[in-house]
Amino acid sequence: MNICFINFNKRWGGVKTWTIDYGSQLVKRGHKVVAIVRPDTPFVQKCIDAGFETLVMRPGMKYNPVTILKIVSILKSRKIDAAVVNISKDINIGAVGCKLAGVPVYHRVGLPQDYKNTAEERFLHKLVKGIIVPSQGLKDDISKMPWLRADIVNVLFNSKDRAKFPPKMPTESADITIGVSSQLSVTKGHIYLLDAARRLADDGVRFKLRIAGTGGHEAQLKEYVGIQELNDYVEFCGFQTDVPAFLKSLDVFALPSLEENFPNTLLEAMFTGLPCIAFNAGAVKELTGDACIVLDKRDTDGLYESIRLFADHPDMRKKYGQAARKRCLDLFDIEKNTEKLERILSGETI
């Protein structure tokens, strides 16, 4: 098949990671993948590295007729069989272009709030042939909308290439490195992790906290680290081009997000065999099962106690790390799940 991914979002998020992960597998399986993306973002080079034909353009305003006609031309000239869009201009420009070109378009939805009950949303929904969601929980949530065609919603778990995330060998050291990788936004809950870190420092635990990612809340978080006198304990690592290497530098992974669905960052940490702690947001429990410690949102006490458990008991780090990787190999191996994506893009509902 010839498959096109259209993504005009500026920030790196879960859908971009999903596109690279599954798109790479499609290329490996002999499909032609074309990516239409916004210029001047790290996503451009990632698409090129993944083997996509990568075309850059600025979308302009909503329903921009010039951009829509460019997309129509690309879709026709590349003989695209199916296209995938996300939110915002991806769909109000991309899906319209697909409709005009006669190309089936699939809407990849990551969060329940991606859908709003507006006349525009209902119109755009009529343009798509199918919807792809990363969890059964999200399918259940959006299927409650009376105007949404629940029969076209397909569950396709976020998945990873096991070869890219080799397991980290657990250590017996009492010095531990805790890490998190996500956008630096208020909804990702870094503040709760920093509060837990303050208590760890007060208790004399020997640790380092590494925070990967960028975002609009970065300045406030760095200021808070200074206020809490945690500069000797916390390292801001910025955007990571080599996520597996970052994860291998850790002993414990923590994701205190308040809003998630099926977080790629947690999945990657589990694949690496790290003991993981997360707040129960979205489909986190569907992802982790019993293989990770899952806490109520904003439970700073539980976050502190769980990290302290892993710091004091290397055997618990090993136990949880092994369970996390096993769950990933059983359910979230991308070679197994790419076949499902092929079936979806061929018009089958799964």
C-alpha positions as CSV (number, residue, x, y, z in Angstrom):
1,M,0.0,0.0,0.0
2,N,0.9,3.7,-0.4
3,I,0.1,5.3,3.0
4,C,0.2,9.0,3.9
5,F,0.6,10.5,7.4
6,I,-0.5,14.2,7.7
7,N,0.7,15.9,10.9
8,F,1.0,19.7,11.2
9,N,1.2,19.9,15.0
10,K,4.2,21.9,16.3
11,R,5.0,20.1,19.5
12,W,6.2,16.5,19.9
13,G,3.6,14.3,21.4
14,G,2.4,10.8,21.5
15,V,0.9,10.8,18.0
16,K,4.2,11.7,16.5
17,T,5.9,8.9,18.3
18,W,3.1,6.5,17.2
19,T,3.6,7.6,13.6
20,I,7.3,7.0,13.6
21,D,6.9,3.6,15.4
22,Y,4.2,2.2,13.1
23,G,5.4,4.0,10.0
24,S,8.8,2.4,10.3
25,Q,7.3,-1.0,10.5
26,L,5.1,-0.3,7.5
27,V,8.3,0.6,5.5
28,K,10.0,-2.5,6.7
29,R,7.1,-4.6,5.5
30,G,7.4,-3.1,2.0
31,H,4.8,-0.3,2.1
32,K,5.4,3.2,0.7
33,V,5.0,5.8,3.4
34,V,4.7,9.6,2.7
35,A,4.7,12.1,5.5
36,I,3.3,15.7,5.1
37,V,4.6,17.7,8.0
38,R,5.3,21.2,9.2
39,P,8.9,22.4,8.6
40,D,11.4,23.3,11.3
41,T,10.5,20.7,13.9
42,P,12.4,17.6,15.1
43,F,9.7,15.5,13.5
44,V,11.0,16.2,10.0
45,Q,14.3,14.5,10.5
46,K,12.7,11.6,12.4
47,C,10.4,11.0,9.4
48,I,13.4,11.1,7.0
49,D,15.4,8.7,9.3
50,A,12.3,6.3,9.4
51,G,12.5,6.0,5.6
52,F,9.4,8.1,4.8
53,E,9.1,10.4,1.7
54,T,8.9,13.5,3.8
55,L,7.2,16.7,2.4
56,V,7.2,19.9,4.4
57,M,4.6,22.7,4.2
58,R,3.1,25.3,6.4
59,P,-0.7,24.7,6.7
60,G,-1.7,28.3,7.1
61,M,-5.3,29.1,8.2
62,K,-8.0,26.5,8.9
63,Y,-9.4,25.0,5.7
64,N,-6.7,26.8,3.7
65,P,-7.6,26.2,0.1
66,V,-4.1,26.5,-1.2
67,T,-2.8,23.8,1.3
68,I,-5.8,21.6,0.6
69,L,-5.1,21.6,-3.2
70,K,-1.4,20.9,-2.6
71,I,-2.4,17.9,-0.5
72,V,-4.8,16.7,-3.2
73,S,-2.0,16.9,-5.8
74,I,0.4,14.9,-3.5
75,L,-2.2,12.2,-2.8
76,K,-3.0,11.7,-6.4
77,S,0.5,11.8,-7.7
78,R,1.7,9.3,-5.1
79,K,-1.4,7.1,-5.7
80,I,-2.1,7.1,-1.9
81,D,-4.3,4.2,-0.8
82,A,-5.0,5.5,2.7
83,A,-4.1,8.5,4.9
84,V,-3.9,9.1,8.7
85,V,-4.6,12.4,10.3
86,N,-4.7,13.6,13.9
87,I,-6.3,16.8,15.3
88,S,-6.7,20.5,14.4
89,K,-5.4,21.4,10.9
90,D,-4.4,17.7,10.3
91,I,-8.1,17.0,9.9
92,N,-9.6,20.3,8.8
93,I,-7.1,20.6,6.0
94,G,-5.8,17.0,5.6
95,A,-9.1,15.2,5.8
96,V,-10.8,17.6,3.4
97,G,-7.9,17.1,1.0
98,C,-8.3,13.4,1.3
99,K,-12.0,13.6,0.6
100,L,-11.4,15.7,-2.5
101,A,-8.7,13.2,-3.7
102,G,-10.9,10.2,-3.1
103,V,-8.5,8.8,-0.5
104,P,-9.9,7.0,2.6
105,V,-8.8,8.9,5.7
106,Y,-8.4,7.5,9.2
107,H,-8.5,9.7,12.3
108,R,-6.0,8.8,15.0
109,V,-7.4,10.0,18.3
110,G,-5.2,10.1,21.5
111,L,-7.5,11.6,24.1
112,P,-11.2,11.9,24.8
113,Q,-11.0,15.7,24.7
114,D,-9.8,15.5,21.0
115,Y,-13.6,15.3,20.3
116,K,-15.9,18.2,21.0
117,N,-19.6,18.2,20.3
118,T,-19.6,21.0,17.8
119,A,-21.1,21.3,14.3
120,E,-17.6,21.4,12.9
121,E,-16.5,18.2,14.7
122,R,-19.7,16.4,13.5
123,F,-19.0,17.6,9.9
124,L,-15.3,16.5,10.0
125,H,-16.3,13.1,11.5
126,K,-18.4,12.4,8.4
127,L,-15.2,12.6,6.3
128,V,-13.3,9.8,8.0
129,K,-13.5,6.2,7.1
130,G,-12.2,5.0,10.4
131,I,-10.9,6.0,13.8
132,I,-7.9,4.6,15.5
133,V,-7.5,4.7,19.3
134,P,-4.8,3.3,21.5
135,S,-7.0,1.8,24.2
136,Q,-10.3,0.1,24.8
137,G,-11.0,2.7,27.5
138,L,-10.8,5.5,25.0
139,K,-13.0,3.6,22.6
140,D,-15.6,3.2,25.3
141,D,-15.4,6.9,26.2
142,I,-15.8,8.4,22.8
143,S,-18.4,5.8,21.7
144,K,-20.8,7.4,24.2
145,M,-21.1,10.4,21.9
146,P,-24.4,10.0,20.1
147,W,-23.2,11.4,16.8
148,L,-20.0,9.3,16.6
149,R,-20.1,6.1,14.6
150,A,-18.8,3.7,17.2
151,D,-18.7,0.8,14.7
152,I,-15.7,2.4,12.9
153,V,-13.6,2.8,16.0
154,N,-10.5,0.5,16.0
155,V,-8.4,-0.2,19.1
156,L,-4.7,-0.4,18.2
157,F,-2.3,-0.4,21.2
158,N,0.7,1.8,21.1
159,S,3.6,-0.6,20.6
160,K,7.4,-0.8,20.3
161,D,10.1,-2.6,18.6
162,R,11.6,-4.8,21.3
163,A,15.0,-4.6,19.6
164,K,15.2,-0.8,20.1
165,F,14.5,-1.2,23.9
166,P,16.9,-3.8,25.2
167,P,16.4,-4.6,28.9
168,K,18.5,-2.7,31.4
169,M,20.2,-5.0,33.9
170,P,19.1,-4.1,37.4
171,T,21.7,-3.0,39.9
172,E,22.1,-3.5,43.6
173,S,23.3,0.0,44.3
174,A,21.6,2.1,47.0
175,D,22.2,5.2,44.8
176,I,19.3,5.4,42.3
177,T,18.5,7.5,39.3
178,I,14.8,8.3,38.9
179,G,13.5,9.6,35.6
180,V,10.6,11.0,33.7
181,S,10.2,11.8,30.0
182,S,7.2,13.9,28.9
183,Q,6.2,17.3,27.8
184,L,6.9,19.9,30.4
185,S,3.3,21.0,31.0
186,V,1.1,21.4,34.0
187,T,-0.9,18.3,33.2
188,K,2.1,16.1,33.3
189,G,2.4,16.5,37.0
190,H,6.1,17.1,37.4
191,I,5.4,19.2,40.5
192,Y,4.3,16.1,42.4
193,L,7.5,14.3,41.6
194,L,9.5,17.3,42.7
195,D,7.6,17.3,46.0
196,A,8.4,13.6,46.5
197,A,12.0,14.4,45.7
198,R,12.2,17.0,48.4
199,R,11.1,14.4,50.9
200,L,13.6,11.9,49.6
201,A,16.3,14.4,50.0
202,D,15.2,15.2,53.6
203,D,15.4,11.5,54.4
204,G,18.9,11.2,53.1
205,V,18.1,9.0,50.1
206,R,21.0,9.1,47.6
207,F,19.3,9.8,44.3
208,K,19.3,11.8,41.1
209,L,16.1,12.9,39.3
210,R,16.5,13.3,35.5
211,I,13.7,15.1,33.7
212,A,13.6,14.8,29.9
213,G,11.5,16.9,27.6
214,T,10.6,20.5,26.8
215,G,7.5,22.6,27.1
216,G,5.8,25.7,28.3
217,H,6.1,24.9,32.0
218,E,9.9,24.5,31.9
219,A,10.7,27.9,33.5
220,Q,8.3,27.4,36.3
221,L,9.6,23.9,37.1
222,K,13.2,25.1,37.2
223,E,12.2,28.0,39.5
224,Y,10.4,25.5,41.8
225,V,13.5,23.3,41.9
226,G,15.5,26.3,43.1
227,I,12.8,27.2,45.7
228,Q,12.9,23.7,47.0
229,E,16.7,23.7,47.1
230,L,16.8,20.6,44.8
231,N,19.4,21.8,42.3
232,D,21.9,19.2,43.5
233,Y,19.4,16.5,42.9
234,V,17.5,17.4,39.7
235,E,18.8,17.5,36.1
236,F,16.8,18.9,33.2
237,C,17.9,16.9,30.2
238,G,15.9,18.6,27.4
239,F,14.5,16.9,24.3
240,Q,15.9,13.5,23.8
241,T,16.8,12.2,20.4
242,D,18.0,8.9,21.9
243,V,15.2,7.8,24.3
244,P,16.5,4.2,24.8
245,A,19.9,5.6,26.0
246,F,18.1,8.0,28.4
247,L,16.0,5.2,29.8
248,K,19.1,3.0,30.3
249,S,20.5,5.7,32.5
250,L,17.7,5.2,35.0
251,D,16.9,2.8,37.8
252,V,13.2,3.9,38.3
253,F,10.7,5.6,36.0
254,A,7.9,7.8,37.3
255,L,5.0,9.3,35.3
256,P,2.9,11.6,37.6
257,S,0.6,12.7,34.7
258,L,-2.9,14.0,35.4
259,E,-4.0,13.6,31.8
260,E,-2.9,10.6,29.6
261,N,-4.4,7.9,27.6
262,F,-1.9,5.2,26.6
263,P,1.4,7.0,27.3
264,N,4.3,6.1,25.0
265,T,6.8,7.2,27.6
266,L,5.6,4.7,30.2
267,L,5.4,2.0,27.5
268,E,9.0,2.6,26.6
269,A,10.2,2.5,30.2
270,M,8.3,-0.8,30.7
271,F,9.9,-2.2,27.5
272,T,13.3,-1.3,29.0
273,G,12.5,-3.4,32.1
274,L,12.4,-0.4,34.5
275,P,10.3,-0.6,37.6
276,C,7.6,2.0,36.9
277,I,5.3,4.2,39.0
278,A,2.4,6.2,37.5
279,F,-0.7,8.1,38.4
280,N,-4.0,6.4,37.3
281,A,-4.8,8.7,34.3
282,G,-6.7,7.6,31.2
283,A,-5.7,4.0,30.2
284,V,-2.6,3.8,32.3
285,K,-4.0,0.8,34.2
286,E,-5.0,-0.9,30.9
287,L,-1.4,-0.5,29.9
288,T,0.3,-1.6,33.1
289,G,-1.9,-4.3,34.5
290,D,-0.3,-5.4,37.7
291,A,3.2,-4.9,36.4
292,C,3.7,-1.4,37.7
293,I,2.7,0.6,40.8
294,V,-0.3,2.7,39.9
295,L,-1.4,5.5,42.3
296,D,-4.3,7.9,42.5
297,K,-3.7,11.2,40.9
298,R,-1.9,13.8,43.0
299,D,-0.8,11.1,45.5
300,T,2.5,12.6,46.5
301,D,2.7,10.4,49.6
302,G,2.3,7.3,47.5
303,L,4.8,8.5,45.0
304,Y,7.4,9.1,47.7
305,E,6.7,5.8,49.4
306,S,6.9,3.9,46.1
307,I,10.2,5.5,45.2
308,R,11.5,4.8,48.7
309,L,10.4,1.1,48.3
310,F,12.5,0.8,45.1
311,A,15.4,2.7,46.6
312,D,15.6,0.4,49.7
313,H,14.8,-2.9,48.0
314,P,16.8,-3.7,44.8
315,D,14.9,-7.0,44.6
316,M,11.6,-5.1,44.2
317,R,13.2,-3.1,41.4
318,K,14.1,-6.3,39.6
319,K,10.7,-7.9,40.2
320,Y,8.7,-5.0,38.9
321,G,11.1,-4.4,36.0
322,Q,10.9,-8.0,34.8
323,A,7.1,-8.0,35.0
324,A,6.9,-4.8,33.1
325,R,9.0,-6.1,30.2
326,K,7.1,-9.4,30.0
327,R,3.8,-7.6,29.7
328,C,5.2,-5.5,26.9
329,L,6.5,-8.5,25.0
330,D,3.2,-10.3,25.4
331,L,0.9,-7.5,24.4
332,F,2.7,-4.5,22.8
333,D,5.2,-5.9,20.4
334,I,5.0,-3.8,17.3
335,E,5.8,-6.6,14.8
336,K,2.7,-8.4,16.0
337,N,0.4,-5.3,16.1
338,T,1.5,-3.8,12.7
339,E,-0.5,-6.5,11.0
340,K,-3.6,-5.0,12.7
341,L,-2.8,-1.6,11.3
342,E,-2.5,-3.0,7.8
343,R,-5.9,-4.6,8.2
344,I,-7.4,-1.3,9.4
345,L,-5.9,0.7,6.5
346,S,-7.2,-1.9,4.1
347,G,-10.7,-1.1,5.3
348,E,-11.3,-3.8,7.9
349,T,-12.7,-2.9,11.3
350,I,-11.0,-4.8,14.1
